[in-house]
Amino acid sequence: MRYPAVIVCIGLTLALPAGIGAPATAADDAPDFAAIDRYVQGEMDEQRIPGLALGIVQGGNIVHLRGFGDADQSGRAVTPKTPFFIGSITKSFTALAVMQLSEAGKVDLDAPVQRYLPWWHVADAAASADITIRDLLYQVSGLSKGAGNKYATSGGVGDDALEERVRSLASVELTAPTGKTWQYSNANYWTLGMLVQEVSGQSYETYIEQHIFRPLGMDRSFTSEAKAKEQGLVTGHRYWFGFPRAADLPFDRGGLGAGGLSSSAEDMARYLVANVNDGRVGGTELVSPAGMAELQRKGVPTGLEGVSYAMGWDIAESNGIATIAHDGSSFNAHANVVMVPDGRWGVVILENAENSPDEFFGSRQMSAIPFGVTSMLKGKEALPRGSSGTLWAVYGVILAILALQVLGIRRTVTKFRRWRTDPQRRPQGRVRTGLALGLPIVLSLAWAYIVLAALPQKIQAPLSALLMGLPDLMYLLVTSVLVAVGWGGARTVWAASILRSTDGPRPTEPKTPQPVGV
């Protein structure tokens, strides 16, 4: 469904709170928003994204809003007011809340976490006493990515879900010295969410609603999935072999401070106005200019070339343009925010699908769209979309493994039939017999360990999360494991029965020559 610019302008003029301007009138040197819309629509078509919402701001103004595609299977059109999950962009909201409490004199960013949460600790008691709030904000506490992904498929929704999640860190071992190594971990922002709750005396949800959503007029933004659904939350999708399929997945209230808020493109544009406008929207000041600058200041290097981490933001360059950005990836939705200090531009893109296989093994094509828009805003061509060749190569390798397993089964069946009918073909001696019986099952168990244990450990996510986030790849791999272990066990039993058997044709005795009659 298309939304002519005049309709969007009229609607926003009526709806925007004081201090946030309506979309600016096009000028000769203004960006070509029609070209940007065509670019976004083309990327949607190429990537088969079901629904997308776009918002662009400059300084104190929302200058462009647009909805594309379908919000759900009914064909309901996406509009700038349609709520989407924003994933880990939530971290910037949590960091903003902490900064507000800091400026109110309630939190010292360099104080130990235990000053405000005396019961909080990890497995190392000494390190627990040293970890500061700033360490959590910059993701240098020593908590690992794996610790933050442990509950990625949890569906905890109780009022104590956040505290239970944070208390679960008591047994977690740090994987790096505190303050030394950047590790992106949701566990850092669970703890910050709990800090906001404890210091403010309000639930995390209530604080965000009253101190960020309400002042900005973000009335289509939600801390509750149930409330968002009442207001038209999109249906999420996961990709299977390059095609999106609808997926309604568990909502994790315990991890809300790290990722779980939902919002519309229009509301996120309001949020961006505050972020590019020194923390102010009209007469409302969320934080001081100094506080907003501190949130967006380079904090620590991430280890990725040219990328540093601020407080809930990535600081980097794209196509030669300095950016402050963050993405939000859940298993069935994707979101990106990009800000350009030069010109005070802001871009938000919300999508009701997540192509985790491409994001993980491919060219991160979804994440490239907002940076393409950013390039166009700055008068540059959008960078060419990368290839998903690596992803398809991974599919090819896994399918080749399955094909080799099937061919191996056929070959073994033929060989065992020959063993049964011709004992001379059977392995002789203990070593050869032992290899024939034991090696296949050992190899099968080794393959099972690689897929079910080593791979999750390497990726730092539980198997359940990989099955939820990379369903096509992981179900192929799990199928391969089941084939390997199932056939490996059956093969061993069958081989043992044949090798114990004395059945088979017996050697033919030579006939005694009969005397020839005289």
C-alpha positions in Angstrom: 0.0 0.0 0.0 1.4 3.4 -1.0 1.3 6.5 1.2 1.5 9.8 -0.7 3.7 12.4 1.0 0.8 14.8 1.5 -1.1 12.3 3.5 1.9 11.5 5.7 2.6 15.2 6.2 -1.0 16.0 7.3 -1.1 13.0 9.7 2.2 14.0 11.3 1.3 17.6 11.6 -1.7 16.6 13.7 0.0 13.9 15.7 3.5 15.2 16.5 4.1 16.7 20.0 5.4 20.2 20.3 9.0 20.6 19.3 9.1 17.9 16.7 8.5 19.3 13.3 6.5 17.8 10.5 8.3 16.5 7.5 10.3 19.2 5.8 9.2 20.6 2.5 11.4 19.3 -0.3 14.1 21.8 -1.5 16.3 21.7 -4.5 19.2 20.3 -2.5 17.1 18.0 -0.4 17.5 14.2 -0.7 15.4 12.4 -3.3 13.0 10.5 -1.0 11.2 9.0 -4.0 14.5 7.4 -5.1 15.1 6.2 -1.5 11.7 4.6 -1.5 12.5 2.9 -4.8 15.8 1.6 -3.4 14.1 0.3 -0.2 11.3 -1.4 -2.2 13.9 -2.9 -4.5 15.8 -4.4 -1.6 12.5 -5.7 -0.1 11.7 -7.4 -3.4 15.2 -8.9 -3.8 15.3 -10.1 -0.2 11.7 -11.2 0.0 11.1 -9.1 3.1 7.3 -9.2 3.9 6.9 -5.9 5.6 9.1 -2.8 6.3 8.8 0.6 7.8 11.1 3.5 7.2 11.7 6.8 9.1 14.2 9.6 8.4 14.9 12.6 10.6 17.1 15.6 10.3 17.9 17.7 13.3 14.6 18.5 15.0 12.4 17.3 12.2 10.9 14.1 11.0 11.4 14.5 7.2 10.2 11.2 5.8 8.0 8.2 6.9 6.9 5.3 4.8 5.4 1.8 5.2 6.0 -1.0 2.7 4.5 -4.4 2.3 2.4 -6.5 4.6 2.2 -6.6 8.4 0.8 -10.1 8.6 -0.8 -12.9 6.6 -4.1 -11.0 6.2 -2.4 -8.6 3.9 -2.8 -5.7 6.4 -0.5 -2.9 5.1 2.4 -1.7 7.1 2.2 2.0 8.0 4.5 4.3 9.9 2.4 3.6 13.0 2.7 -0.2 12.8 4.6 -1.7 15.8 7.6 -3.9 15.2 10.0 -5.5 17.6 13.3 -3.5 17.8 15.5 -6.2 19.3 18.8 -5.0 20.7 18.2 -1.3 19.8 16.5 -1.7 23.3 20.0 -1.4 24.7 20.2 2.2 23.8 17.0 2.8 25.7 18.4 1.1 28.8 21.6 3.1 28.5 19.6 6.3 28.3 17.6 5.4 31.4 20.9 4.8 33.3 22.2 8.2 32.1 19.0 9.8 33.3 19.4 8.3 36.7 23.1 9.4 36.7 22.2 13.0 36.0 19.6 12.8 38.7 22.4 12.0 41.1 21.1 8.5 41.8 23.8 6.5 40.0 27.5 6.9 39.7 28.6 5.3 36.4 32.0 4.4 37.8 30.7 2.9 41.0 30.6 -0.9 41.4 27.3 -2.6 40.5 27.1 -4.0 44.0 26.6 -0.5 45.4 23.1 -0.6 44.0 22.6 -4.3 43.7 24.3 -5.7 46.8 23.2 -9.3 46.0 24.5 -9.2 42.4 27.5 -11.4 41.7 29.1 -13.8 39.2 31.1 -16.9 40.0 34.3 -14.9 40.8 33.6 -13.0 44.0 36.5 -10.6 43.7 35.7 -9.7 40.1 32.0 -9.2 41.1 33.0 -6.5 43.5 35.1 -4.7 40.8 32.6 -4.6 37.9 31.3 -1.1 37.5 28.2 0.2 35.7 30.4 1.7 33.0 31.9 -1.8 32.4 28.4 -3.1 31.8 27.5 -0.1 29.5 30.6 -0.6 27.4 30.3 -4.5 27.4 33.7 -5.0 29.1 32.6 -6.7 32.3 34.0 -10.1 31.3 30.6 -11.6 30.8 30.6 -13.5 27.5 28.4 -13.6 24.5 27.5 -17.1 25.5 26.3 -16.1 29.0 24.0 -13.5 27.3 22.6 -16.1 24.9 22.0 -18.9 27.4 18.3 -18.0 27.7 17.7 -17.0 24.1 14.7 -19.2 23.8 13.2 -18.5 27.2 9.6 -17.4 27.5 9.7 -16.1 31.0 6.9 -13.6 31.5 6.4 -13.3 35.3 6.8 -10.1 37.3 10.1 -11.4 38.7 11.5 -12.6 35.4 14.1 -9.9 35.2 15.4 -10.4 38.7 15.5 -14.2 38.2 17.5 -13.8 35.1 20.0 -11.5 36.7 20.4 -13.7 39.8 21.2 -16.6 37.4 24.5 -14.9 36.7 25.7 -16.0 40.1 27.2 -19.2 38.7 28.6 -17.7 35.5 32.4 -17.6 35.0 33.9 -14.5 33.4 35.8 -15.2 30.2 38.0 -12.1 30.2 39.5 -9.7 32.8 37.1 -6.9 33.8 37.5 -3.7 31.8 39.9 -5.2 29.3 38.1 -7.0 26.5 34.9 -6.1 24.7 32.4 -9.0 24.5 28.9 -8.3 23.3 26.7 -9.9 26.0 23.0 -9.4 26.7 23.8 -10.3 30.3 25.4 -6.8 30.8 22.1 -5.1 29.8 19.9 -7.5 31.8 21.9 -6.3 34.8 21.5 -2.6 33.8 17.7 -3.2 33.4 17.7 -4.5 36.9 19.7 -1.5 38.1 17.1 0.9 36.6 14.4 -1.1 38.4 16.1 -1.1 41.8 17.3 2.5 41.8 14.1 4.0 40.4 11.8 2.0 42.6 9.7 1.2 39.5 9.6 -1.8 37.2 11.9 -1.5 34.2 8.8 -1.4 32.0 7.2 1.4 34.0 10.4 3.5 34.0 10.9 3.3 30.2 7.2 4.1 29.6 7.1 7.1 32.0 10.6 8.6 31.4 11.2 7.9 27.7 8.1 6.9 25.8 5.7 9.4 27.4 7.9 12.6 27.1 8.5 11.8 23.4 4.9 11.0 22.7 5.8 7.5 21.7 2.3 6.1 22.1 2.8 3.3 19.7 5.8 1.9 21.6 5.5 -1.0 24.1 7.3 -2.9 26.8 4.7 -5.7 26.6 4.2 -8.0 23.7 0.5 -8.5 24.6 -0.1 -4.7 24.5 1.8 -4.4 21.2 -0.4 -7.1 19.7 -3.5 -5.3 20.7 -2.2 -2.3 18.7 -1.3 -4.3 15.5 2.1 -5.7 16.2 3.4 -7.3 13.0 3.8 -11.1 12.5 7.4 -12.0 12.5 9.1 -14.3 9.9 12.1 -16.6 9.8 13.9 -17.6 6.6 14.0 -21.2 5.3 16.3 -21.6 2.3 15.9 -18.0 1.4 12.1 -17.7 1.8 10.3 -16.1 4.8 7.8 -18.2 6.8 5.6 -16.7 9.6 6.9 -17.6 13.1 5.3 -16.6 16.4 8.1 -17.1 19.0 8.2 -16.8 22.8 8.5 -13.3 24.3 11.3 -13.1 26.9 10.4 -10.6 29.6 13.5 -11.6 31.6 15.7 -10.3 28.8 13.8 -7.1 28.2 16.5 -4.7 29.1 18.8 -6.2 26.4 16.2 -6.6 23.7 12.4 -6.8 23.6 10.9 -3.4 23.2 8.5 -2.8 20.3 7.9 0.5 18.5 6.7 2.0 15.2 8.8 3.9 12.6 7.1 7.1 13.6 7.8 6.6 17.3 11.4 5.6 16.6 11.8 8.8 14.5 10.8 10.8 17.6 13.4 8.9 19.5 16.0 9.7 16.8 15.1 13.4 17.0 16.1 13.3 20.7 19.3 11.5 19.9 20.5 13.7 17.1 19.3 16.9 18.9 21.5 16.7 22.1 18.9 14.9 24.1 16.2 17.6 23.6 12.9 17.6 21.9 11.3 21.1 22.0 11.0 22.0 25.6 11.6 18.5 26.8 15.1 17.4 27.8 15.6 13.7 28.3 19.2 14.1 29.2 21.7 17.0 29.0 23.7 17.6 25.9 26.7 16.4 27.8 24.9 13.2 28.8 23.8 12.5 25.3 27.4 13.1 24.1 28.7 10.7 26.7 26.2 8.0 25.6 27.4 8.3 22.0 31.1 8.8 22.6 33.6 6.1 21.5 34.1 3.9 24.5 36.1 0.8 23.7 37.3 -0.9 20.5 35.3 -4.0 19.6 38.0 -5.8 17.8 36.3 -5.3 14.5 38.2 -3.0 12.1 37.1 0.6 12.6 34.3 -0.2 15.0 34.1 1.1 18.6 31.4 0.6 21.1 29.7 3.4 23.0 26.8 3.0 25.5 24.4 0.8 23.5 25.8 2.1 20.1 28.3 1.1 17.5 30.6 3.9 16.3 32.0 3.3 12.8 32.1 4.4 9.2 30.0 3.3 6.2 30.9 4.3 2.7 33.2 7.0 4.1 30.4 8.4 6.4 30.8 8.5 10.2 27.9 6.8 11.8 26.4 6.0 15.2 24.3 2.9 14.8 22.9 -0.3 16.2 20.9 -3.2 14.9 18.2 -5.3 16.6 18.0 -8.9 15.6 15.5 -11.3 17.1 14.7 -14.6 15.5 11.8 -13.3 13.5 12.3 -9.6 13.2 15.1 -7.1 12.3 15.6 -3.4 13.0 18.4 -0.9 12.4 19.0 2.7 13.5 21.8 4.8 11.9 22.7 8.3 12.9 25.0 10.6 11.0 26.4 13.4 13.2 27.4 15.4 10.0 24.0 16.9 9.2 22.3 15.3 12.2 20.5 12.7 10.1 18.8 9.7 11.5 17.4 6.6 9.8 15.3 3.8 11.2 14.3 0.7 9.4 12.0 -2.0 10.9 11.4 -5.3 9.3 9.0 -8.2 10.2 11.5 -10.9 9.3 15.0 -12.0 10.2 17.2 -13.8 7.7 19.6 -15.2 10.4 21.4 -17.6 8.0 22.4 -14.6 5.7 23.2 -12.4 8.7 25.4 -15.1 10.1 27.0 -16.7 7.1 26.1 -14.3 4.3 26.5 -10.7 3.5 24.2 -9.2 6.1 21.9 -7.8 3.4 19.2 -6.7 5.7 21.6 -4.7 7.8 22.9 -3.1 4.6 19.6 -1.3 3.7 19.8 1.5 6.3 23.4 2.2 5.3 22.3 2.4 1.7 19.7 5.0 2.7 22.3 6.8 4.7 24.6 7.0 1.7 21.8 8.4 -0.5 21.0 11.0 2.2 24.6 12.2 1.9 24.5 12.3 -1.9 26.3 9.0 -2.5 25.3 5.9 -4.3 24.3 3.0 -2.1 27.0 0.4 -1.9 26.2 -2.7 -4.0 24.5 -5.5 -2.1 26.9 -8.3 -1.1 26.6 -11.8 -2.3 25.1 -14.7 -0.3 27.6 -17.1 -1.9 29.1 -18.2 1.4 25.6 -19.1 2.7 24.7 -21.1 -0.3 28.1 -22.8 -0.1 27.2 -23.8 3.5 23.9 -25.2 2.3 25.8 -27.1 -0.4 28.2 -28.6 2.0 25.5 -29.8 4.4 23.4 -31.3 1.6 26.6 -33.0 0.2 27.2 -34.5 3.7 23.7 -35.9 3.7 24.1 -37.2 0.1 27.4 -38.9 1.1 25.7 -40.5 4.1 23.0 -42.0 1.8 25.6 -43.3 -0.7 27.6 -44.7 2.2 24.5 -46.6 3.5 23.9 -48.1 0.1 27.5 -49.1 -0.2 27.5 -50.7 3.2 24.3 -52.6 2.6 25.9 -54.1 -0.6 29.1 -55.0 1.3 27.3 -56.6 4.2 25.2 -58.8 1.8 28.5 -60.0 0.3 29.9 -60.7 3.8 26.8 -62.8 4.5 27.0 -64.9 1.4 30.8 -65.1 1.1 32.7 -65.5 4.5 36.0 -65.0 2.7 35.1 -61.3 2.2 34.6 -60.7 5.9 37.4 -58.9 7.9 39.9 -61.2 9.4 41.8 -60.7 12.7 40.9 -58.8 15.9 42.2 -55.4 14.6 40.2 -55.5 11.3 37.1 -56.9 13.0 37.4 -54.2 15.8 37.6 -51.5 13.2 34.7 -52.8 11.2 32.5 -52.9 14.4 33.7 -49.8 16.3 35.0 -47.2 13.9 31.7 -46.3 12.3 29.9 -45.7 15.6 32.9 -43.7 16.9 32.8 -41.5 13.8 29.0 -41.1 14.2 29.3 -40.0 17.8 32.1 -37.6 16.9 29.9 -36.0 14.3 27.1 -35.8 16.8 29.4 -34.0 19.3 30.6 -31.5 16.7 27.0 -30.5 15.7 25.3 -30.8 19.1 28.0 -29.5 21.4 31.1 -28.0 19.7 29.2 -25.9 17.2 26.9 -24.3 19.9 30.0 -23.7 22.0 31.9 -22.1 19.1 28.9 -19.8 18.2 28.2 -19.2 21.9 24.5 -20.0 21.7 22.6 -23.0 23.0 21.4 -25.6 20.5 17.8 -24.5 21.1 18.7 -21.0 20.0 20.4 -22.2 16.9 17.4 -24.4 16.0 15.2 -21.3 16.5 17.4 -18.8 14.7 18.9 -21.0 11.9 16.2 -23.5 11.4 16.9 -24.6 7.9 20.7 -25.1 8.5 20.3 -26.6 11.9 17.5 -29.1 11.1 19.6 -30.3 8.2 22.6 -30.8 10.5 20.5 -32.5 13.1 19.0 -34.8 10.5 22.5 -35.6 9.4 23.4 -36.5 13.1 20.3 -38.7 13.5 21.2 -40.5 10.3 24.8 -40.9 11.4 24.0 -42.1 14.9 21.0 -44.2 13.9 22.7 -45.9 11.0 26.0 -46.1 12.9 24.3 -48.1 15.7 22.3 -50.3 13.3 25.5 -50.9 11.2 27.4 -52.1 14.2 24.7 -54.5 15.3 24.3 -55.8 11.8 28.1 -56.2 11.3 28.4 -58.1 14.6 25.6 -60.5 13.7 27.2 -61.3 10.4 30.7 -61.7 11.8 29.4 -64.1 14.5 27.5 -66.1 12.0 28.7 -69.4 10.6 26.1 -69.4 7.9 27.0 -69.2 4.3 27.9 -71.7 1.6 30.3 -74.4 2.6 33.4 -75.2 0.6 32.6 -77.9 -2.0 34.5 -81.2 -1.5 36.2 -82.6 -4.6 34.5 -85.6 -6.1 36.2 -89.0 -5.9 36.9 -90.3 -9.5 34.8 -93.3 -10.3 36.5 -96.3 -11.7 35.8 -96.8 -15.3 34.3 -100.1 -16.1 36.4 -102.8 -17.8 
